Amino acid sequence: MNDGEGMDLRARYKQATREAIGSAALRLAIERGPHGLALVRVQEIAEAAGVSPRTYNNYFSSREEAICASQADRARRLGEVLRSRPADEPLGEAITAAVIDLFTDPEPDRAGLSMIMSTPALEGEALKAFAMAEEPLAEAIAERTGTDPATDLFPQVTAAAVAAAVRIAGRHWLTPGDPRPFGTVLRRALAHVIPAASDEPPPGGGR
């Protein structure tokens, strides 16, 4: 095994450990009910993930961070996923495809998303994650458009609008009685800020 392969294996192991801890934290919080954040303990999360509390602390500084890990990881990858789109694909189509691919495969867990959005501390952590994701997304948009994110408002504003559309789509998707898949709701939300996000014109109102 060469050094590159060793580094790759370590990176995959670290990511798998992070995902295991995050999944355990979210699952335990959901099982505890509406006030799950206050009831779940670090020791329980570590045990459920098959790691020591020390290992847990190496990955996360709070329960909020652990519970929102999946949301944060997806958000941080948005710029990377946009860069992987074909270079000749129109910007609106590329952004839409990147967002849909990243946030609908797999479709969000309703119970987990509902807990995050109904718990102020968790929603704040998720908002922080999306805010951190705006910069790499803006850089990817700037690369595709040949603009400078330091001097041109377009990449930064577009990245912020996309991040907001994802958050709002998530909240709307949780509305009781709305049976549509998250991808449908997300695409319609994106259509309000990126016209190419939908085959239909951006709606003037309503859903």
Secondary structure, DSSP 8 states (H G I E B T S, - for coil): --HHHHHHHHHHHHHHHHHHHHHHHHHHHHHT-TTHHHH--HHHHHHHHTS-HHHHHHH-SSHHHHHTHHHHHHHHTHHHHHHTS-TTS-HHHHHHHHHHHHHHSS---HHHHHHHHHSHHHHHHHHHHHHHHHHHHHHHHHHHHT--TTT-HHHHHHHHHHHHHHHHHHHHHTSTT--S-HHHHHHHHHHTT-GGGSSS---SS--
